[in-house]
Amino acid sequence: MAFTEQELRNQQQEIARLADELNRLNSELASQKKALGYGEDEEISISEAEMTPELEQVMAEAVDAARRQGKALASQLQPASACASSSAGRGRRDAMRI
């Protein structure tokens, strides 16, 4: 299967869209860190001993929400090649199936 210029353009557009989304998320994280009094480049980590039940619940909700958003975005993506599925199961011309 040949890789066409249109497929390349589509991939470049998707990469640009994903880069914009990453920049948006990074700026959102930076503003949240600033609101909590942390530096933008400062990493935030909490040991298991510091985890409260409330924090565990909030983290579980955040992970669940992120998982749902990821699945929603993944369902919107189109497969790389639509023509591959149309020829699936068909034999080649003048070929015998064994």
Buried (B, 14 or more C-beta within 10 A) or exposed (E): EEEEEEEEEEEEEEEEEEEEEEEEEEEEEBEEBEEEEEEEEEEEEEEEEEEEEEEEEEEEEEEEEEEEEEEEEEEEEEEEEEEEEEEEEEEEEEEEEE
